[in-house]
């Protein structure tokens, strides 16, 4: 068989329209959590 399998990234499960926006928001949340841990612990 010569049919190529395409990799599904699961974008249907994302609440964001683009992967770049999703990655940026994940970075913002990670920095906010790290900042909160640094300040309150």
C-alpha positions in Angstrom: 0.0 0.0 0.0 1.3 3.4 -0.9 -1.2 5.5 1.1 0.7 7.8 3.4 -0.6 8.1 7.0 -0.9 11.6 8.2 -0.2 12.5 11.9 -3.3 13.8 13.7 -2.3 16.5 16.1 -5.6 16.4 18.0 -6.5 20.0 17.1 -10.2 19.2 17.4 -9.6 19.0 21.2 -8.0 22.4 21.4 -10.0 25.5 22.4 -7.6 27.7 20.4 -7.6 28.1 16.6 -3.9 27.9 16.1 -1.1 25.9 17.6 1.0 29.0 18.1 -1.6 30.7 20.3 -2.0 27.5 22.3 1.7 27.2 22.9 1.9 30.9 23.9 -0.9 30.5 26.4 0.7 27.4 27.8 3.9 29.4 28.3 2.0 32.2 30.0 0.3 29.8 32.4 3.5 28.0 33.2 5.2 31.3 34.0 2.3 32.4 36.1 2.5 29.2 38.1 6.2 29.4 38.5 5.9 33.0 39.7 3.2 32.1 42.2 5.4 29.3 43.6 8.4 31.6 43.8 6.4 34.2 45.7 4.2 32.2 48.0 6.4 29.2 48.9 
